[in-house]
Amino acid sequence: MLKPPKEKILPLHDLAKVIDGLKTEGSVVVQSHGVFDLIHPGIINHLELAKKQGDVLVVTVIRDKDVRRGPGRPIFTDKLRLENVASLEQVDYACVVDDEIPFECVKIL
């Protein structure tokens, strides 16, 4: 049974605890990191391929203040982008993060 999107969204440190438990159980966790402003077939394909690499797909969405895509971008707020990503069936968990470069997320997750 698929989780409702709102149940997939967690703060980073809460998500880290969930992921730690999943890894302890032997699950392979895959992370995809990005802006995810406009969901298009390329992003869907990317997430489908990412999901096939493990048991659990975590998507980290870059916070608005850290997006460097030019004037008027992102089009959608980080809250909406997060909800959009979480609504995709390939995604198991999602959170908003502060950095465009995911080094800190990778260390935490």
Jmol script that loads the backbone (N, CA, C; Angstrom):
load data "model"
ATOM      1  N   MET A   1       0.841  -1.188   0.000  1.00  0.00           N
ATOM      2  CA  MET A   1       0.000   0.000   0.000  1.00  0.00           C
ATOM      3  C   MET A   1       0.885   1.250   0.000  1.00  0.00           C
ATOM      4  N   LEU A   2       0.552   2.180  -0.854  1.00  0.00           N
ATOM      5  CA  LEU A   2       1.322   3.414  -0.954  1.00  0.00           C
ATOM      6  C   LEU A   2       1.014   4.341   0.213  1.00  0.00           C
ATOM      7  N   LYS A   3       2.066   5.016   0.671  1.00  0.00           N
ATOM      8  CA  LYS A   3       1.878   6.012   1.728  1.00  0.00           C
ATOM      9  C   LYS A   3       1.313   7.281   1.125  1.00  0.00           C
ATOM     10  N   PRO A   4       0.440   7.972   1.860  1.00  0.00           N
ATOM     11  CA  PRO A   4       0.005   9.297   1.408  1.00  0.00           C
ATOM     12  C   PRO A   4       1.216  10.235   1.366  1.00  0.00           C
ATOM     13  N   PRO A   5       1.240  11.175   0.425  1.00  0.00           N
ATOM     14  CA  PRO A   5       2.391  12.076   0.292  1.00  0.00           C
ATOM     15  C   PRO A   5       2.802  12.756   1.596  1.00  0.00           C
ATOM     16  N   LYS A   6       1.858  13.204   2.386  1.00  0.00           N
ATOM     17  CA  LYS A   6       2.197  13.923   3.627  1.00  0.00           C
ATOM     18  C   LYS A   6       2.973  13.037   4.601  1.00  0.00           C
ATOM     19  N   GLU A   7       2.757  11.730   4.553  1.00  0.00           N
ATOM     20  CA  GLU A   7       3.482  10.813   5.436  1.00  0.00           C
ATOM     21  C   GLU A   7       4.905  10.551   4.954  1.00  0.00           C
ATOM     22  N   LYS A   8       5.193  10.888   3.708  1.00  0.00           N
ATOM     23  CA  LYS A   8       6.534  10.702   3.160  1.00  0.00           C
ATOM     24  C   LYS A   8       7.457  11.873   3.491  1.00  0.00           C
ATOM     25  N   ILE A   9       6.887  12.994   3.894  1.00  0.00           N
ATOM     26  CA  ILE A   9       7.652  14.218   4.123  1.00  0.00           C
ATOM     27  C   ILE A   9       8.066  14.296   5.589  1.00  0.00           C
ATOM     28  N   LEU A  10       9.385  14.369   5.802  1.00  0.00           N
ATOM     29  CA  LEU A  10       9.927  14.457   7.153  1.00  0.00           C
ATOM     30  C   LEU A  10      11.044  15.493   7.197  1.00  0.00           C
ATOM     31  N   PRO A  11      11.269  16.124   8.356  1.00  0.00           N
ATOM     32  CA  PRO A  11      12.459  16.968   8.511  1.00  0.00           C
ATOM     33  C   PRO A  11      13.710  16.082   8.393  1.00  0.00           C
ATOM     34  N   LEU A  12      14.820  16.672   7.974  1.00  0.00           N
ATOM     35  CA  LEU A  12      16.039  15.913   7.690  1.00  0.00           C
ATOM     36  C   LEU A  12      16.478  15.041   8.863  1.00  0.00           C
ATOM     37  N   HIS A  13      16.518  15.590  10.057  1.00  0.00           N
ATOM     38  CA  HIS A  13      17.025  14.805  11.191  1.00  0.00           C
ATOM     39  C   HIS A  13      16.066  13.678  11.590  1.00  0.00           C
ATOM     40  N   ASP A  14      14.756  13.878  11.423  1.00  0.00           N
ATOM     41  CA  ASP A  14      13.797  12.787  11.657  1.00  0.00           C
ATOM     42  C   ASP A  14      13.954  11.713  10.583  1.00  0.00           C
ATOM     43  N   LEU A  15      14.150  12.163   9.361  1.00  0.00           N
ATOM     44  CA  LEU A  15      14.350  11.231   8.258  1.00  0.00           C
ATOM     45  C   LEU A  15      15.618  10.408   8.477  1.00  0.00           C
ATOM     46  N   ALA A  16      16.658  11.041   9.000  1.00  0.00           N
ATOM     47  CA  ALA A  16      17.910  10.327   9.263  1.00  0.00           C
ATOM     48  C   ALA A  16      17.679   9.157  10.218  1.00  0.00           C
ATOM     49  N   LYS A  17      16.838   9.343  11.217  1.00  0.00           N
ATOM     50  CA  LYS A  17      16.530   8.258  12.167  1.00  0.00           C
ATOM     51  C   LYS A  17      15.787   7.116  11.470  1.00  0.00           C
ATOM     52  N   VAL A  18      14.833   7.472  10.613  1.00  0.00           N
ATOM     53  CA  VAL A  18      14.085   6.454   9.865  1.00  0.00           C
ATOM     54  C   VAL A  18      15.032   5.672   8.963  1.00  0.00           C
ATOM     55  N   ILE A  19      15.891   6.391   8.252  1.00  0.00           N
ATOM     56  CA  ILE A  19      16.834   5.760   7.325  1.00  0.00           C
ATOM     57  C   ILE A  19      17.801   4.858   8.079  1.00  0.00           C
ATOM     58  N   ASP A  20      18.266   5.315   9.232  1.00  0.00           N
ATOM     59  CA  ASP A  20      19.170   4.502  10.044  1.00  0.00           C
ATOM     60  C   ASP A  20      18.510   3.164  10.384  1.00  0.00           C
ATOM     61  N   GLY A  21      17.239   3.207  10.765  1.00  0.00           N
ATOM     62  CA  GLY A  21      16.504   1.979  11.064  1.00  0.00           C
ATOM     63  C   GLY A  21      16.362   1.081   9.847  1.00  0.00           C
ATOM     64  N   LEU A  22      16.076   1.679   8.703  1.00  0.00           N
ATOM     65  CA  LEU A  22      15.935   0.898   7.469  1.00  0.00           C
ATOM     66  C   LEU A  22      17.255   0.236   7.081  1.00  0.00           C
ATOM     67  N   LYS A  23      18.356   0.974   7.224  1.00  0.00           N
ATOM     68  CA  LYS A  23      19.671   0.403   6.906  1.00  0.00           C
ATOM     69  C   LYS A  23      20.009  -0.737   7.859  1.00  0.00           C
ATOM     70  N   THR A  24      19.648  -0.579   9.125  1.00  0.00           N
ATOM     71  CA  THR A  24      19.881  -1.635  10.114  1.00  0.00           C
ATOM     72  C   THR A  24      19.141  -2.908   9.725  1.00  0.00           C
ATOM     73  N   GLU A  25      17.965  -2.744   9.130  1.00  0.00           N
ATOM     74  CA  GLU A  25      17.169  -3.895   8.668  1.00  0.00           C
ATOM     75  C   GLU A  25      17.702  -4.484   7.364  1.00  0.00           C
ATOM     76  N   GLY A  26      18.705  -3.830   6.761  1.00  0.00           N
ATOM     77  CA  GLY A  26      19.298  -4.340   5.534  1.00  0.00           C
ATOM     78  C   GLY A  26      18.808  -3.685   4.260  1.00  0.00           C
ATOM     79  N   SER A  27      17.996  -2.651   4.368  1.00  0.00           N
ATOM     80  CA  SER A  27      17.498  -1.958   3.172  1.00  0.00           C
ATOM     81  C   SER A  27      18.599  -1.122   2.531  1.00  0.00           C
ATOM     82  N   VAL A  28      18.598  -1.098   1.211  1.00  0.00           N
ATOM     83  CA  VAL A  28      19.503  -0.230   0.459  1.00  0.00           C
ATOM     84  C   VAL A  28      18.759   1.072   0.194  1.00  0.00           C
ATOM     85  N   VAL A  29      19.356   2.184   0.626  1.00  0.00           N
ATOM     86  CA  VAL A  29      18.723   3.497   0.500  1.00  0.00           C
ATOM     87  C   VAL A  29      19.422   4.280  -0.603  1.00  0.00           C
ATOM     88  N   VAL A  30      18.635   4.838  -1.506  1.00  0.00           N
ATOM     89  CA  VAL A  30      19.133   5.638  -2.625  1.00  0.00           C
ATOM     90  C   VAL A  30      18.626   7.060  -2.432  1.00  0.00           C
ATOM     91  N   GLN A  31      19.494   8.031  -2.728  1.00  0.00           N
ATOM     92  CA  GLN A  31      19.104   9.439  -2.594  1.00  0.00           C
ATOM     93  C   GLN A  31      19.186  10.131  -3.949  1.00  0.00           C
ATOM     94  N   SER A  32      18.188  10.957  -4.220  1.00  0.00           N
ATOM     95  CA  SER A  32      18.207  11.839  -5.385  1.00  0.00           C
ATOM     96  C   SER A  32      18.040  13.255  -4.863  1.00  0.00           C
ATOM     97  N   HIS A  33      18.858  14.168  -5.351  1.00  0.00           N
ATOM     98  CA  HIS A  33      18.922  15.527  -4.816  1.00  0.00           C
ATOM     99  C   HIS A  33      18.735  16.524  -5.949  1.00  0.00           C
ATOM    100  N   GLY A  34      17.919  17.536  -5.723  1.00  0.00           N
ATOM    101  CA  GLY A  34      17.752  18.544  -6.758  1.00  0.00           C
ATOM    102  C   GLY A  34      16.689  19.565  -6.433  1.00  0.00           C
ATOM    103  N   VAL A  35      16.383  20.396  -7.421  1.00  0.00           N
ATOM    104  CA  VAL A  35      15.389  21.457  -7.274  1.00  0.00           C
ATOM    105  C   VAL A  35      13.985  20.888  -7.469  1.00  0.00           C
ATOM    106  N   PHE A  36      13.791  20.082  -8.484  1.00  0.00           N
ATOM    107  CA  PHE A  36      12.498  19.463  -8.803  1.00  0.00           C
ATOM    108  C   PHE A  36      11.401  20.520  -8.942  1.00  0.00           C
ATOM    109  N   ASP A  37      11.729  21.580  -9.682  1.00  0.00           N
ATOM    110  CA  ASP A  37      10.782  22.691  -9.844  1.00  0.00           C
ATOM    111  C   ASP A  37       9.643  22.315 -10.783  1.00  0.00           C
ATOM    112  N   LEU A  38       9.993  21.860 -11.950  1.00  0.00           N
ATOM    113  CA  LEU A  38       8.979  21.451 -12.932  1.00  0.00           C
ATOM    114  C   LEU A  38       9.149  19.957 -13.186  1.00  0.00           C
ATOM    115  N   ILE A  39       8.175  19.181 -12.754  1.00  0.00           N
ATOM    116  CA  ILE A  39       8.252  17.728 -12.929  1.00  0.00           C
ATOM    117  C   ILE A  39       7.912  17.404 -14.386  1.00  0.00           C
ATOM    118  N   HIS A  40       8.860  16.788 -15.079  1.00  0.00           N
ATOM    119  CA  HIS A  40       8.685  16.438 -16.489  1.00  0.00           C
ATOM    120  C   HIS A  40       9.115  14.982 -16.684  1.00  0.00           C
ATOM    121  N   PRO A  41       8.896  14.411 -17.870  1.00  0.00           N
ATOM    122  CA  PRO A  41       9.221  12.997 -18.085  1.00  0.00           C
ATOM    123  C   PRO A  41      10.669  12.634 -17.756  1.00  0.00           C
ATOM    124  N   GLY A  42      11.601  13.534 -17.977  1.00  0.00           N
ATOM    125  CA  GLY A  42      13.000  13.251 -17.648  1.00  0.00           C
ATOM    126  C   GLY A  42      13.205  13.033 -16.158  1.00  0.00           C
ATOM    127  N   ILE A  43      12.541  13.826 -15.344  1.00  0.00           N
ATOM    128  CA  ILE A  43      12.646  13.661 -13.891  1.00  0.00           C
ATOM    129  C   ILE A  43      11.981  12.356 -13.464  1.00  0.00           C
ATOM    130  N   ILE A  44      10.820  12.069 -14.026  1.00  0.00           N
ATOM    131  CA  ILE A  44      10.134  10.813 -13.697  1.00  0.00           C
ATOM    132  C   ILE A  44      11.032   9.628 -14.045  1.00  0.00           C
ATOM    133  N   ASN A  45      11.641   9.655 -15.210  1.00  0.00           N
ATOM    134  CA  ASN A  45      12.548   8.585 -15.634  1.00  0.00           C
ATOM    135  C   ASN A  45      13.733   8.473 -14.677  1.00  0.00           C
ATOM    136  N   HIS A  46      14.313   9.604 -14.318  1.00  0.00           N
ATOM    137  CA  HIS A  46      15.438   9.621 -13.377  1.00  0.00           C
ATOM    138  C   HIS A  46      15.043   8.958 -12.056  1.00  0.00           C
ATOM    139  N   LEU A  47      13.883   9.316 -11.524  1.00  0.00           N
ATOM    140  CA  LEU A  47      13.442   8.762 -10.244  1.00  0.00           C
ATOM    141  C   LEU A  47      13.104   7.274 -10.355  1.00  0.00           C
ATOM    142  N   GLU A  48      12.549   6.863 -11.485  1.00  0.00           N
ATOM    143  CA  GLU A  48      12.282   5.432 -11.697  1.00  0.00           C
ATOM    144  C   GLU A  48      13.589   4.640 -11.704  1.00  0.00           C
ATOM    145  N   LEU A  49      14.601   5.165 -12.395  1.00  0.00           N
ATOM    146  CA  LEU A  49      15.906   4.492 -12.434  1.00  0.00           C
ATOM    147  C   LEU A  49      16.566   4.493 -11.058  1.00  0.00           C
ATOM    148  N   ALA A  50      16.456   5.607 -10.351  1.00  0.00           N
ATOM    149  CA  ALA A  50      17.033   5.690  -9.003  1.00  0.00           C
ATOM    150  C   ALA A  50      16.380   4.667  -8.083  1.00  0.00           C
ATOM    151  N   LYS A  51      15.079   4.548  -8.149  1.00  0.00           N
ATOM    152  CA  LYS A  51      14.341   3.605  -7.300  1.00  0.00           C
ATOM    153  C   LYS A  51      14.804   2.174  -7.543  1.00  0.00           C
ATOM    154  N   LYS A  52      15.147   1.850  -8.778  1.00  0.00           N
ATOM    155  CA  LYS A  52      15.597   0.496  -9.111  1.00  0.00           C
ATOM    156  C   LYS A  52      16.968   0.172  -8.515  1.00  0.00           C
ATOM    157  N   GLN A  53      17.692   1.191  -8.068  1.00  0.00           N
ATOM    158  CA  GLN A  53      19.030   0.984  -7.513  1.00  0.00           C
ATOM    159  C   GLN A  53      19.004   0.502  -6.063  1.00  0.00           C
ATOM    160  N   GLY A  54      17.844   0.545  -5.421  1.00  0.00           N
ATOM    161  CA  GLY A  54      17.772   0.136  -4.021  1.00  0.00           C
ATOM    162  C   GLY A  54      16.354  -0.179  -3.601  1.00  0.00           C
ATOM    163  N   ASP A  55      16.174  -0.227  -2.288  1.00  0.00           N
ATOM    164  CA  ASP A  55      14.866  -0.553  -1.717  1.00  0.00           C
ATOM    165  C   ASP A  55      14.051   0.682  -1.368  1.00  0.00           C
ATOM    166  N   VAL A  56      14.741   1.748  -1.006  1.00  0.00           N
ATOM    167  CA  VAL A  56      14.090   2.968  -0.523  1.00  0.00           C
ATOM    168  C   VAL A  56      14.675   4.156  -1.271  1.00  0.00           C
ATOM    169  N   LEU A  57      13.804   4.996  -1.836  1.00  0.00           N
ATOM    170  CA  LEU A  57      14.251   6.210  -2.526  1.00  0.00           C
ATOM    171  C   LEU A  57      13.905   7.431  -1.684  1.00  0.00           C
ATOM    172  N   VAL A  58      14.949   8.175  -1.336  1.00  0.00           N
ATOM    173  CA  VAL A  58      14.804   9.432  -0.602  1.00  0.00           C
ATOM    174  C   VAL A  58      15.117  10.564  -1.567  1.00  0.00           C
ATOM    175  N   VAL A  59      14.230  11.548  -1.635  1.00  0.00           N
ATOM    176  CA  VAL A  59      14.466  12.720  -2.474  1.00  0.00           C
ATOM    177  C   VAL A  59      14.675  13.921  -1.564  1.00  0.00           C
ATOM    178  N   THR A  60      15.802  14.606  -1.777  1.00  0.00           N
ATOM    179  CA  THR A  60      16.074  15.839  -1.045  1.00  0.00           C
ATOM    180  C   THR A  60      15.881  17.008  -2.002  1.00  0.00           C
ATOM    181  N   VAL A  61      15.029  17.934  -1.595  1.00  0.00           N
ATOM    182  CA  VAL A  61      14.641  19.088  -2.410  1.00  0.00           C
ATOM    183  C   VAL A  61      15.356  20.325  -1.871  1.00  0.00           C
ATOM    184  N   ILE A  62      16.007  21.057  -2.750  1.00  0.00           N
ATOM    185  CA  ILE A  62      16.764  22.242  -2.341  1.00  0.00           C
ATOM    186  C   ILE A  62      15.815  23.373  -1.960  1.00  0.00           C
ATOM    187  N   ARG A  63      16.069  23.948  -0.788  1.00  0.00           N
ATOM    188  CA  ARG A  63      15.277  25.070  -0.268  1.00  0.00           C
ATOM    189  C   ARG A  63      15.357  26.265  -1.225  1.00  0.00           C
ATOM    190  N   ASP A  64      14.273  27.044  -1.290  1.00  0.00           N
ATOM    191  CA  ASP A  64      14.178  28.191  -2.209  1.00  0.00           C
ATOM    192  C   ASP A  64      15.409  29.090  -2.166  1.00  0.00           C
ATOM    193  N   LYS A  65      15.859  29.443  -0.969  1.00  0.00           N
ATOM    194  CA  LYS A  65      16.948  30.420  -0.832  1.00  0.00           C
ATOM    195  C   LYS A  65      18.269  29.922  -1.416  1.00  0.00           C
ATOM    196  N   ASP A  66      18.399  28.623  -1.615  1.00  0.00           N
ATOM    197  CA  ASP A  66      19.641  28.064  -2.138  1.00  0.00           C
ATOM    198  C   ASP A  66      19.587  27.700  -3.617  1.00  0.00           C
ATOM    199  N   VAL A  67      18.450  27.931  -4.254  1.00  0.00           N
ATOM    200  CA  VAL A  67      18.315  27.621  -5.679  1.00  0.00           C
ATOM    201  C   VAL A  67      18.941  28.754  -6.487  1.00  0.00           C
ATOM    202  N   ARG A  68      19.849  28.376  -7.375  1.00  0.00           N
ATOM    203  CA  ARG A  68      20.528  29.362  -8.228  1.00  0.00           C
ATOM    204  C   ARG A  68      20.208  29.050  -9.689  1.00  0.00           C
ATOM    205  N   ARG A  69      18.995  29.383 -10.103  1.00  0.00           N
ATOM    206  CA  ARG A  69      18.551  29.048 -11.460  1.00  0.00           C
ATOM    207  C   ARG A  69      18.179  30.271 -12.281  1.00  0.00           C
ATOM    208  N   GLY A  70      18.437  31.461 -11.780  1.00  0.00           N
ATOM    209  CA  GLY A  70      18.099  32.658 -12.532  1.00  0.00           C
ATOM    210  C   GLY A  70      16.848  33.329 -12.008  1.00  0.00           C
ATOM    211  N   PRO A  71      16.538  34.502 -12.571  1.00  0.00           N
ATOM    212  CA  PRO A  71      15.384  35.275 -12.101  1.00  0.00           C
ATOM    213  C   PRO A  71      14.072  34.503 -12.262  1.00  0.00           C
ATOM    214  N   GLY A  72      13.211  34.639 -11.277  1.00  0.00           N
ATOM    215  CA  GLY A  72      11.909  33.993 -11.352  1.00  0.00           C
ATOM    216  C   GLY A  72      11.918  32.507 -11.051  1.00  0.00           C
ATOM    217  N   ARG A  73      13.068  31.980 -10.658  1.00  0.00           N
ATOM    218  CA  ARG A  73      13.164  30.546 -10.351  1.00  0.00           C
ATOM    219  C   ARG A  73      13.549  30.370  -8.900  1.00  0.00           C
ATOM    220  N   PRO A  74      13.088  29.405  -8.244  1.00  0.00           N
ATOM    221  CA  PRO A  74      12.166  28.412  -8.761  1.00  0.00           C
ATOM    222  C   PRO A  74      10.769  28.987  -8.961  1.00  0.00           C
ATOM    223  N   ILE A  75      10.018  28.357  -9.809  1.00  0.00           N
ATOM    224  CA  ILE A  75       8.646  28.790 -10.066  1.00  0.00           C
ATOM    225  C   ILE A  75       7.762  28.436  -8.874  1.00  0.00           C
ATOM    226  N   PHE A  76       7.928  27.217  -8.359  1.00  0.00           N
ATOM    227  CA  PHE A  76       7.142  26.759  -7.212  1.00  0.00           C
ATOM    228  C   PHE A  76       7.965  26.869  -5.937  1.00  0.00           C
ATOM    229  N   THR A  77       7.288  27.109  -4.822  1.00  0.00           N
ATOM    230  CA  THR A  77       7.977  27.188  -3.533  1.00  0.00           C
ATOM    231  C   THR A  77       8.514  25.812  -3.150  1.00  0.00           C
ATOM    232  N   ASP A  78       9.464  25.815  -2.225  1.00  0.00           N
ATOM    233  CA  ASP A  78      10.010  24.524  -1.795  1.00  0.00           C
ATOM    234  C   ASP A  78       8.931  23.636  -1.179  1.00  0.00           C
ATOM    235  N   LYS A  79       7.957  24.230  -0.516  1.00  0.00           N
ATOM    236  CA  LYS A  79       6.862  23.437   0.066  1.00  0.00           C
ATOM    237  C   LYS A  79       6.072  22.723  -1.039  1.00  0.00           C
ATOM    238  N   LEU A  80       5.739  23.442  -2.111  1.00  0.00           N
ATOM    239  CA  LEU A  80       5.002  22.824  -3.221  1.00  0.00           C
ATOM    240  C   LEU A  80       5.855  21.805  -3.970  1.00  0.00           C
ATOM    241  N   ARG A  81       7.134  22.125  -4.173  1.00  0.00           N
ATOM    242  CA  ARG A  81       8.017  21.178  -4.861  1.00  0.00           C
ATOM    243  C   ARG A  81       8.160  19.893  -4.060  1.00  0.00           C
ATOM    244  N   LEU A  82       8.245  20.041  -2.738  1.00  0.00           N
ATOM    245  CA  LEU A  82       8.339  18.882  -1.857  1.00  0.00           C
ATOM    246  C   LEU A  82       7.074  18.027  -1.938  1.00  0.00           C
ATOM    247  N   GLU A  83       5.914  18.670  -1.896  1.00  0.00           N
ATOM    248  CA  GLU A  83       4.647  17.938  -1.993  1.00  0.00           C
ATOM    249  C   GLU A  83       4.505  17.246  -3.347  1.00  0.00           C
ATOM    250  N   ASN A  84       4.939  17.916  -4.418  1.00  0.00           N
ATOM    251  CA  ASN A  84       4.872  17.306  -5.753  1.00  0.00           C
ATOM    252  C   ASN A  84       5.721  16.045  -5.822  1.00  0.00           C
ATOM    253  N   VAL A  85       6.948  16.138  -5.332  1.00  0.00           N
ATOM    254  CA  VAL A  85       7.847  14.983  -5.362  1.00  0.00           C
ATOM    255  C   VAL A  85       7.295  13.853  -4.494  1.00  0.00           C
ATOM    256  N   ALA A  86       6.804  14.196  -3.314  1.00  0.00           N
ATOM    257  CA  ALA A  86       6.279  13.172  -2.399  1.00  0.00           C
ATOM    258  C   ALA A  86       5.049  12.470  -2.972  1.00  0.00           C
ATOM    259  N   SER A  87       4.363  13.109  -3.894  1.00  0.00           N
ATOM    260  CA  SER A  87       3.166  12.492  -4.482  1.00  0.00           C
ATOM    261  C   SER A  87       3.509  11.433  -5.531  1.00  0.00           C
ATOM    262  N   LEU A  88       4.768  11.345  -5.925  1.00  0.00           N
ATOM    263  CA  LEU A  88       5.178  10.353  -6.923  1.00  0.00           C
ATOM    264  C   LEU A  88       5.349   8.987  -6.267  1.00  0.00           C
ATOM    265  N   GLU A  89       4.847   7.949  -6.908  1.00  0.00           N
ATOM    266  CA  GLU A  89       4.878   6.618  -6.300  1.00  0.00           C
ATOM    267  C   GLU A  89       6.294   6.078  -6.129  1.00  0.00           C
ATOM    268  N   GLN A  90       7.245   6.526  -6.932  1.00  0.00           N
ATOM    269  CA  GLN A  90       8.619   6.037  -6.815  1.00  0.00           C
ATOM    270  C   GLN A  90       9.290   6.511  -5.523  1.00  0.00           C
ATOM    271  N   VAL A  91       8.825   7.617  -4.985  1.00  0.00           N
ATOM    272  CA  VAL A  91       9.472   8.270  -3.847  1.00  0.00           C
ATOM    273  C   VAL A  91       8.930   7.701  -2.539  1.00  0.00           C
ATOM    274  N   ASP A  92       9.858   7.258  -1.682  1.00  0.00           N
ATOM    275  CA  ASP A  92       9.469   6.724  -0.373  1.00  0.00           C
ATOM    276  C   ASP A  92       9.489   7.794   0.711  1.00  0.00           C
ATOM    277  N   TYR A  93      10.466   8.690   0.642  1.00  0.00           N
ATOM    278  CA  TYR A  93      10.580   9.787   1.615  1.00  0.00           C
ATOM    279  C   TYR A  93      11.125  11.014   0.905  1.00  0.00           C
ATOM    280  N   ALA A  94      10.780  12.184   1.455  1.00  0.00           N
ATOM    281  CA  ALA A  94      11.265  13.437   0.883  1.00  0.00           C
ATOM    282  C   ALA A  94      11.462  14.460   1.994  1.00  0.00           C
ATOM    283  N   CYS A  95      12.431  15.345   1.781  1.00  0.00           N
ATOM    284  CA  CYS A  95      12.640  16.438   2.729  1.00  0.00           C
ATOM    285  C   CYS A  95      13.266  17.623   2.001  1.00  0.00           C
ATOM    286  N   VAL A  96      13.135  18.793   2.612  1.00  0.00           N
ATOM    287  CA  VAL A  96      13.756  20.008   2.097  1.00  0.00           C
ATOM    288  C   VAL A  96      15.094  20.167   2.799  1.00  0.00           C
ATOM    289  N   VAL A  97      16.104  20.558   2.033  1.00  0.00           N
ATOM    290  CA  VAL A  97      17.439  20.756   2.600  1.00  0.00           C
ATOM    291  C   VAL A  97      17.990  22.116   2.199  1.00  0.00           C
ATOM    292  N   ASP A  98      19.004  22.545   2.939  1.00  0.00           N
ATOM    293  CA  ASP A  98      19.529  23.899   2.789  1.00  0.00           C
ATOM    294  C   ASP A  98      20.585  24.091   1.719  1.00  0.00           C
ATOM    295  N   ASP A  99      21.105  23.059   1.141  1.00  0.00           N
ATOM    296  CA  ASP A  99      22.264  23.248   0.282  1.00  0.00           C
ATOM    297  C   ASP A  99      22.051  22.634  -1.090  1.00  0.00           C
ATOM    298  N   GLU A 100      22.513  23.357  -2.100  1.00  0.00           N
ATOM    299  CA  GLU A 100      22.426  22.839  -3.464  1.00  0.00           C
ATOM    300  C   GLU A 100      23.356  21.639  -3.655  1.00  0.00           C
ATOM    301  N   ILE A 101      24.455  21.625  -2.904  1.00  0.00           N
ATOM    302  CA  ILE A 101      25.396  20.510  -2.978  1.00  0.00           C
ATOM    303  C   ILE A 101      25.081  19.572  -1.811  1.00  0.00           C
ATOM    304  N   PRO A 102      24.796  18.307  -2.080  1.00  0.00           N
ATOM    305  CA  PRO A 102      24.210  17.431  -1.055  1.00  0.00           C
ATOM    306  C   PRO A 102      25.178  16.779  -0.071  1.00  0.00           C
ATOM    307  N   PHE A 103      26.390  17.307   0.091  1.00  0.00           N
ATOM    308  CA  PHE A 103      27.358  16.634   0.965  1.00  0.00           C
ATOM    309  C   PHE A 103      26.821  16.403   2.374  1.00  0.00           C
ATOM    310  N   GLU A 104      26.227  17.429   2.970  1.00  0.00           N
ATOM    311  CA  GLU A 104      25.720  17.299   4.337  1.00  0.00           C
ATOM    312  C   GLU A 104      24.585  16.278   4.404  1.00  0.00           C
ATOM    313  N   CYS A 105      23.712  16.296   3.408  1.00  0.00           N
ATOM    314  CA  CYS A 105      22.597  15.331   3.373  1.00  0.00           C
ATOM    315  C   CYS A 105      23.118  13.907   3.297  1.00  0.00           C
ATOM    316  N   VAL A 106      24.107  13.697   2.460  1.00  0.00           N
ATOM    317  CA  VAL A 106      24.656  12.355   2.286  1.00  0.00           C
ATOM    318  C   VAL A 106      25.268  11.879   3.600  1.00  0.00           C
ATOM    319  N   LYS A 107      25.972  12.760   4.304  1.00  0.00           N
ATOM    320  CA  LYS A 107      26.559  12.378   5.590  1.00  0.00           C
ATOM    321  C   LYS A 107      25.476  12.030   6.603  1.00  0.00           C
ATOM    322  N   ILE A 108      24.407  12.816   6.644  1.00  0.00           N
ATOM    323  CA  ILE A 108      23.338  12.604   7.620  1.00  0.00           C
ATOM    324  C   ILE A 108      22.529  11.362   7.285  1.00  0.00           C
ATOM    325  N   LEU A 109      22.249  11.175   6.008  1.00  0.00           N
ATOM    326  CA  LEU A 109      21.424  10.033   5.600  1.00  0.00           C
ATOM    327  C   LEU A 109      22.294   8.811   5.379  1.00  0.00           C
TER     328      LEU A 109
END
end "model"
wireframe off; spacefill off
backbone 0.3
color backbone group
